[in-house]
């Protein structure tokens, strides 16, 4: 959480054409959801972030960190070792 914003990693999130800007379905590609709390302290979805190079089983959002307005999100390190 950073100020009025909450960042939630969803590493098992599937990306689906029509809902997400991808040409084909990608299972477990992952995403990060950005919520802002309104004046009544209710969470409001502001954005769904996906990796620019999203791929199936990448599990983007496995690691999420934020400090001073800077968000860093990464995929599952195990997926980086695949050939």
Beta strands, then each sheet from edge to edge (+ up, - down):
strand 1: 5-10
strand 2: 31-37
strand 3: 43-49
strand 4: 63-67
strand 5: 70-74
sheet 1: 1+ 2- 3+
sheet 2: 4+ 5-
end
